[in-house]
Amino acid sequence: MSGVRPGTAAPRGGSASRGGAGARGAPGARSGATRGANRAGGEERALTSVAAGDRFRGEEPEHIPRLWHVTLSVSGARAPLTEVRRALEQLAHDHPFLLTSRYADDHAEIRYWEEARDLHDAAAVALRLWGEHRQTAGLPPWEIVGLEVIDRATYHQRIAAGYGPAPATPVGVHPF
């Protein structure tokens, strides 16, 4: 993190905050002529550094991605357990965000964290997960029969109250 506080100008020749290409002549840096024709001649743009969770003036909280705990339940015709397990392991390999999968020969449950702007976005991604990866992971042709999407605070409240999956539930693919 740079030593420049939000709203203060960086010294000339100073570097940008981490990962940025703010130094003059750096790739992606704009020349003074294209930096904004509406600025007065010689006026420098102030560089800012924002800590995680901080917001810019006027920024709405709903535009900041949040973590959502997703539980997706699927069900359908019986399939060999070894094939169901292999398919869920392949899905977990392709998408390491999956926390845990539980399965039987006719249903499965997948739990994971999703980063999304709001519940609608997290739910939309979850509803596409099974169908979009059915062929690549070799998943059974089951249908989605349940979806729960809760925010991080609600998830932790449930765990603290003794509801929901036990925190010691092992990560990975397991039979019911």
VENGI-V831665 format. One record per backbone hydrogen bond with DSSP energy under -1.0 kcal/mol. NH is the residue of the N-H (numbers start at 1). CO is the residue of the C=O. If there is no record, write none. Layout:
BEGIN
nh:NH co:CO
nh:NH co:CO
END
This chain:
BEGIN
nh:8 co:5
nh:14 co:11
nh:20 co:17
nh:26 co:23
nh:29 co:26
nh:39 co:36
nh:43 co:40
nh:54 co:51
nh:59 co:56
nh:63 co:60
nh:64 co:61
nh:66 co:116
nh:68 co:114
nh:69 co:150
nh:70 co:112
nh:71 co:148
nh:72 co:110
nh:73 co:146
nh:74 co:108
nh:75 co:143
nh:76 co:106
nh:79 co:105
nh:84 co:80
nh:85 co:81
nh:86 co:82
nh:87 co:83
nh:88 co:84
nh:89 co:85
nh:90 co:86
nh:91 co:87
nh:92 co:88
nh:93 co:89
nh:94 co:90
nh:95 co:91
nh:98 co:95
nh:99 co:111
nh:100 co:111
nh:101 co:172
nh:102 co:109
nh:103 co:174
nh:104 co:107
nh:108 co:74
nh:109 co:102
nh:110 co:72
nh:111 co:100
nh:112 co:70
nh:114 co:68
nh:116 co:66
nh:122 co:118
nh:123 co:119
nh:124 co:120
nh:125 co:121
nh:126 co:122
nh:127 co:123
nh:129 co:125
nh:132 co:128
nh:133 co:129
nh:137 co:133
nh:139 co:134
nh:142 co:140
nh:143 co:75
nh:145 co:73
nh:146 co:73
nh:148 co:71
nh:150 co:69
nh:152 co:67
nh:155 co:151
nh:156 co:152
nh:157 co:153
nh:158 co:154
nh:159 co:155
nh:160 co:156
nh:161 co:157
nh:162 co:159
nh:163 co:158
nh:169 co:166
nh:172 co:99
nh:174 co:101
nh:176 co:103
END
